[in-house]
């Protein structure tokens, strides 16, 4: 991640989900998988830029 704000937001969302799972608001099995789901959903945030994995563009470097 190039800036600090998206990484702080992602980390706080993961911590919030862990606390909700610990409090019993969401089931523990779901709380264990939600951080990976967050990473999959917000992949454009942490893979953005010209160094990201561009599968649709064929460029040789």
C-alpha positions as CSV (number, residue, x, y, z in Angstrom):
1,X,0.0,0.0,0.0
2,X,1.3,3.3,-1.0
3,X,-0.4,5.5,1.6
4,X,-0.9,5.0,5.3
5,X,-4.7,5.6,5.4
6,X,-5.9,2.6,3.4
7,X,-3.7,0.2,5.4
8,X,-4.9,1.7,8.7
9,X,-8.5,1.4,7.6
10,X,-8.0,-2.2,6.5
11,X,-6.3,-3.1,9.8
12,X,-9.0,-1.4,11.9
13,X,-11.7,-3.3,9.9
14,X,-9.9,-6.6,10.6
15,X,-9.6,-5.7,14.3
16,X,-13.2,-4.7,14.5
17,X,-14.3,-8.0,13.0
18,X,-12.1,-9.9,15.5
19,X,-13.7,-8.0,18.3
20,X,-17.2,-8.6,17.0
21,X,-16.4,-12.3,16.8
22,X,-15.0,-12.4,20.3
23,X,-18.1,-10.6,21.7
24,X,-20.3,-13.2,20.1
25,X,-22.1,-10.8,17.7
26,X,-21.0,-12.8,14.7
27,X,-20.2,-16.5,14.8
28,X,-16.6,-17.5,15.4
29,X,-16.4,-19.5,12.2
30,X,-17.5,-16.5,10.1
31,X,-15.1,-14.2,12.0
32,X,-12.2,-16.4,11.1
33,X,-12.9,-16.1,7.4
34,X,-13.9,-12.4,7.2
35,X,-10.3,-11.0,7.2
36,X,-9.5,-13.0,4.1
37,X,-12.7,-11.9,2.5
38,X,-11.8,-8.3,3.3
39,X,-8.4,-8.8,1.6
40,X,-10.1,-10.2,-1.5
41,X,-12.7,-7.5,-1.7
42,X,-10.2,-4.6,-1.2
43,X,-7.5,-6.0,-3.5
44,X,-7.5,-3.0,-5.8
45,X,-6.6,-0.8,-2.8
46,X,-3.4,-2.8,-1.9
47,X,-2.5,-3.9,-5.4
48,X,-3.0,-0.7,-7.2
49,X,-0.3,0.9,-9.3
50,X,1.9,-0.3,-12.1
51,X,3.5,-3.0,-9.9
52,X,0.2,-4.8,-9.4
53,X,-0.6,-8.1,-11.0
54,X,-2.2,-7.2,-14.3
55,X,-3.5,-10.5,-15.7
56,X,-5.4,-8.9,-18.6
57,X,-2.5,-6.9,-19.9
58,X,0.3,-8.7,-21.7
59,X,3.4,-6.8,-21.2
60,X,6.9,-8.3,-20.9
61,X,9.2,-6.7,-18.5
